[in-house]
Amino acid sequence: MRIAKPAQVAMINGLMRTPRHQLIASMGLGKSGALLMHAGGLEFHLGGWPGLCIVAPLQVALAWRREIPLWRPDLRVSLVAGDKKAREQALHTSADVYLLTYDNLPWMHEYVGGSWAKFGEVMVCDESTRIKKTRASFQTSSKGKRFLRTDGGVQTNSLAMHAGDFPYWVNATGTPTPNGLTDLWGQYWYVDGGYRLGNSYTSFEQRWFRVPNQHSDFAKVEPLPGAAEQISALVADVTTVVRVEDYIDVAEPNVVDRYVELPEKARRVYREMKARMRAEVEGKQVTALTAAAKTAKLLQIASGFAYWRDEDLDPELNQCEELHAVKLDAVESILEETNEPLVVVYYFKATLEQMKRRFKGRLRELDAKGQAQDDWNAGKVEILALQYSKGSMGLSLQHGGRNICLLTPTYKADDYVQVLERLGPLRQMQSGYKRAVNVFRILASATVDRKVFDVVQDKQDVERAMVELLMGDD
């Protein structure tokens, strides 16, 4: 069992103040552990485990499933995901923690019916910006009967119907206002039912916002002077803010590992390649002739695809088969949670093509004239794609952001050093930015990803490391 770190102690102290709370904490500070310890505190107070429901995007829910045993190995965890049969079985499984996904909330509302209190007393909405579009309000009918009116999206409507089922509620996010102050009302409605920011979204908007050009079809509301300060003061008693800069030395990068689970198809191909140095994908043979080539093939499969032949010898992208995109799902999650620009570092050419399809219109790759670098530093680029070997020298990227995502590991230690130096802590401080640099490492669970990252970190002999990692279990 782990011991709470100072940032987690601050979170727990904040959560203890009110039964329903908004937790705003930077990624990498241990929100999951803090929330589990908070539930443990309730267990002591109530005289028994309160039962915990956690709703999150799928990849985040899978991360919870890995994290919970590290803090509370005694807890039984049920993941409500997959096909209809799997979800039904998960709900009928006796568990201490139920992991739900946002996209399954409408199904759960229809399937369960009535109250969700049977699944626990504590609800946690992780990445709570997913509920920012909640539009719900309590109304009174002409006969004096009180009812809930919902006008939001399908997912938030389903969740709002069960907000009262849980005496304890926590919204957890790193960035509560990705699109501005208007994102706050939907999240805080679950905390107090509209008590602090207005019974309805309309009343909230009318009080603190204005429409600068009401005759335009594309008019957007703008906050009135002092709106941010007034809103912050009203919700301060039910809000805890923990920033990475307050607990991490900004002279060192804040490394955050994000694990993803391979889909069954990709896992089967991975096992075959690891066991026999060859695998069959869509009727074609993918073969590795040496330990080094085998490691490269395993990294490819973990990244999302498999080349029929060596990339350098046959670089045509129609020579590879896409197996999954779960690492790009993790990139989406990071972008949503941080609401900041992101440098995504890749190794294989197929990864770049995969990103171009997924992030069309949002992604830029480096160009010979340096225009992409200039646009990045000017704040005009959301995602900058950077290849280890080609994009790691002579760049200055610190003005455009402070977040790096490593999609694929590499054995070349110098590549890591060069990538980090492009916008790392030293360049940030030299340019007058007092902010922590976040390095997000995306690792496929039970693959060579983690071991290859460790090779560089531990400065092992590359050839020896390749042989050792292929001999042992992933």
N, C-alpha and C positions, 0 to 999 in steps of 0.2 A: 504494500500500500504506500502511496506517495505522500509527501508532506507538502502542505500549501506554501507557495512562494509569496513574497510580499504583495505582488499585484493581485494574486488570488485572495489574499486576506482582505485587501481593500474591497474587492468585489463582494465577498461574503458579508462583510460589515455593512455594506450598502444594502444588500438584499434582505438583511435581517430587519431593516427599518420598517418595511411595509409588506403585506402579504402579496400585493400585486405591484410589479416593478418593471422599469425600463433600464436594462443594463447596456451601457455603451462602452465597449472595450475593444482596443486594437487587436488585430489578429496576432496570434503567437503568444499571447499572455496567459493562456490557459483557461478560457471561459468554460470549457467542458468540465474540467476538474473542479472549478469553483462552484458550478451549478450542482454537481453531484455532492460536494461537501455541504452546500446549502440544504439540499434535500436530506442529507444525513443529520443536519442540525434539527430539521423539522421532525425527523424520526425520533430523536431524543426528546423533543418537546411534546410530541403527540403520543409517545409510548409505542410506536410501531412505524414501520416503513409506510410513508404516505402514498406511494404509488406515483410513478412519473410518466407523463406522456410528453414526447419530444417530437415536434413537427419541424421538418427541415427539407431542403432539396435532397434528392436521392444520394448524391455523393457525400454530402455532409452527414446524412443519416448513417451511411456506411462507416464514416469516420467515427461517429459516436459508438457504433457497435464495436469498433476496435479499441476505443478509448475507455469505455466503461469498466472492463475487467482490470485495467491497470489501476483504477482507483477503488473499485468495489467488486472484487472477483466473486463475491457471494450473490450478486444480483442476477436474476434471470432476465434475459433480454429477448424481446420478440420484435422482429422487423416486419412491419406491415407493408410489403412491397411485392412486386412480381405480378403474375397473372391472378385472375379472380380467385382461383382455388387456393393459391398460396396466401393471398391476403386474408381470405376467410379463415384458413387454418391458423394464421398468425394471431388473429383476433380471438380465436377460441383457445389459444395456448395460454396457460396461466403464467404470468410474468410480473416482474417488479418494474420493468421499464418497457414501454411500448414506443417504438420508433415509427413515426408516421411521415409521409411525404405530402407536400402541398398539393401535388397533382391528384392525389387519391382522396383528398378531403370530401369532394362531392359524392364519390362512391361510398365513403364511410358514413356520411350523413344519411344516405338512403338505406344502406345495408343495416346499420346498427339501430337507427330509430331511437327516439327518446334521448335520455341523458347519456353522456360519455363518462359520468362519474365512476362507473364500474371499472374504468381503466386506471384511475388514479385521482389524487387530489391536487397534483401539481402539473400545470401545463407550461412547457417551454417552447416558445417560437424562436427557433434559431434562424439567423439571417432574417430578422423581422421586417426588413424593408419589403419582403414579399407580401406583407399584409397592409402596406401603406395605402392601398386603394380601397380599403374598407369604407363603406358608406352605410352606416347603420344608425338608427336612432330609436329611442323608446317613445311610443305614441300612446294616446288614450282614445279609445273608441267613443262613439256617441253614447254608448251604454255604460261608460266609465271603466271599461276593461283595458288594462295596460297590455300592450303588445310591442314586439320588436319589428321594425320596418327595415328591410335590407335593400339597398340599391347599388351594391358594388358588383364585383366580378363573381363568377360562379364559385371559385375557391374561397374567397373571403366571405361570401354570403353563407357558405356552409359552415365555416369556422365561427362566424359571428353568432350563429344560432346556438352555439355551445359555449359561449364565453362565460355564461353563468354556471356552468357545470363544475367549474374548478374554483375552490376557495383561494388557491395560490396560483399566480400567473407571472411568468417572466418573459419579456421580450428581450432578445439578445442580438446585438448587431455591432459592427465597428463603425458604420456610417449611417446614422438614422435619417439623413436628409440628402440623398443623392441628387434629387431634383429640386431641392429647396425646402423651405419651411412648410410648404403644403403637404409634404410627406409625413409630417408628425401626427396629424390628427388621427389618421387611421390606426397608427400604432398605439397611441395613448388611449384610444377608445376602449381597448381591451384592458387597460390598466384601471380606468375609472368610469367607464360608460359615458364619457363625454362631460364629466363634472368640471374638469379644469379648463378644457379648451372649447367647450360648447357642446350642446346636446346633439347638434347635427353639423355635418361638414359645411353646410351653407352658412350657418351662423358663425362658424369659425372663419370662413373666408370673408364674410361681410365685416367682421370685426377688425381683422388685421391685414387685409389686402385690398388692392384696388386694381382696376383694369385700365391701363393707360390709354388704350385706343379701343373703345367699346364698339366701334363701327367696323372693325376689322374681323374677318373670318378666322384669323389666326392669332387673335389677341390672347395674351397670357397675363395672369395676375401677377402683381408685384407686391412685395411686403411694404407696408407703411413704415415710416420712420419709427424706430423704437420697437418694432414688432418682435424682433429676435430677443431682445432683452426682456420684454414683458412675458413672452411665451416661456422662456427659460426660467423666469422667476416663478411662474405658476406651476411648473412641473418639477421643480428642483427637489421637492420632498419625496418624489417617487422615482427619482432618476439617480443612477450612479455612473459616473464617467471615469474610466481608467485609461490613460494614454500610454502608449509604448515609450514615449520619450521620458516619462517620469520614472520608468523602472529599468530601462535598457540603456547602457552606455552608447551614446550616439557615435562614438568613435569606432564601434564594432557593428557589423551587420547583424540584424535580427533574422536568424534563419528559421523558417517555418516549413515543416514537412507536411505535405498533403498527400495522403495515400488514396489511391483509386483501386477499384476491383475490376479485374478483367472479366468481360462477358464469357459465357461458357465456350463459345466457338473459339475465341482467342486463347482461352486457357487450354483447350484441347490441343491446339496447334503448338502452344508453348511447351506443353508436356512432351509431345512427340519429338520436338526439336531437341529438347534437353536430354531425352533418353536415348535417341538414336542418331542424332546429328542430321536428321532429315524429317520433314513433315509434309503432309499432303494438304493443299489448300485449293478448293474448287477444282479438284482433279489433277492439279499440277504439283510436281515435286519441288520443294524448297530444300536445298542441300547446303550443308556447311562441311568443308573438308579439313579444317584445322580447329584447334581450341579457340584461337582468336576469331576465326570466322564464325564459329558457333556462338561465341559471346555476342558478336555483332548481330547475328540473326535473332538472338533472344532479346536484345535491346530493341530491335526493329519491331518484333511482335509486341513487346511491352509498350512501344510507342504508338502502335495502332495499325501496323501493316506488315507485309512480308514481301521482299523482293524475290522474284524467281531466280535472278542472277545477281552477281555483285553489282552494287550501284555504280562504282567507278568504271567498271568495264561496260556496263549496259545501262546508261542513265535514263533511258526512256521510261517515263512514269507509267506507261501502260504495261510495264513489266512487273508491276507489283499489285498486290491485292489488299484493299483496305479491310481491316479486321474489326476495328472499333474506334470510338472517338471519346473515350472516357477522360482522357487527359485534357482534351479541349473543354469538356464539361467543367473540369476543375478550374481552368482558366476563366471561364464564364463566372464561376462562383467567386473567384478572387476579384474580378473586375466589379462585380456587384457589391461585394462586401467592403472593398476599399474605396470604391468610387474615385479612383485615381488612375492616371495613365500607367501603362505597364510595358516594360521591355520583355519580350518573350524570346528566350534563347533556345535554339534547336540545333540538331546535328544533321539529320537526314533530309535530303531534298523533298522526299514525299511528305514530310511533316509540314514544310512550308506550303505545299500545294493543298494539303488538308486544311491548314489555317486560312488560306485564301478563300476556299469554298465556305468555310464556317463563318469567317469574320469579314465577309465582303463589304467593302465600304468603310470598314473600321480599322483595317490593318494596312500598314505601310512597311515595305522592306527597304533596306538601305540602297542608295543609288550612287553611281560613280561621281555625280556632280555635287553630292552632299545636300541636296534639297530636302531629303527626308530628315536628315539630322537637324537642319535649320527649322523645319516645321515642327519637329518634336520639341525642340527647345523653346519654340514660340507657343507651345501649348495647343497645337493644332492636330496632334496625332494621339489617338486613344491607345493603339497597340502598335509597337514597333518591333518587327521581326528581325532578329539578329542571329546569324549563324556563328558558331564558335570560331572556326578557323578564319572566316572571311571578314567578320565584323568586329573583331576584338582589338584592333590596333588603331591608334590615332583618333579615336572618337572622344568627344566631350558631350555627354548627355545629361549632366547633372541638373540643368535648368528645366528640363521637361518633366522630371519626376524623380521618384526615389524607390520605385518597386521593380524588382527583377524576378522573372519566373523562368526557372530552368526546367524545360520540358523533358530533356534527355540528358543523362550523364555522359561524361567522356573521361577517358583515362588521362588526358593531357592536363596536368596541373596548371601549366602556364595559361591554358585557355580559360580556366576558371578565374585566375588572377586578373587576366586582361579584361574579361567581361565585367568583373566587379569594379575594376578601376575606372570604367567608363562613367559611372554615376555613383560610385561608392562613397563611403564616409569621408575619405580624404578630400575628394573633389567637392562634396557637399559643403564641408566646413570651409574650404578655400574660397568658395563662392558665397559664403555668408549664410548658408542654410543650416539651421539648428534642428535637424530632423533625422530620425533614425532611417536607415536604409533597410528595407525588407527584402529578403531573398527567399522566394517560395520555390521549394523543390518538389516537383510532382513525381511521385513514385508509385509504380504499379505494385500492389501487394504480392508477396511470394514470388518475386522475380529477381533478376540480377541487378535491378536498378539501385537498390540501397547499397549493395556490395561494391558496385562500381563507384558510386559517390564516395564510399569509405576508402577506396584505394587511393584516391587523390588526397583525401583528408589526412590519412595516415602515412602518405608518401611511401606506400609499399612498392616493391618491385613489380612492374606491370605483368611481366610474363608469369612470375610465380603466382601472382594474385589471380590471373585468369584460370590457371590450372586448379587452384584451391577452390575458387567459387564454383567451378563446374563439377568438382568432385562432391561437394557438400550439398545440403539441402538449401533451397532458396529462402 
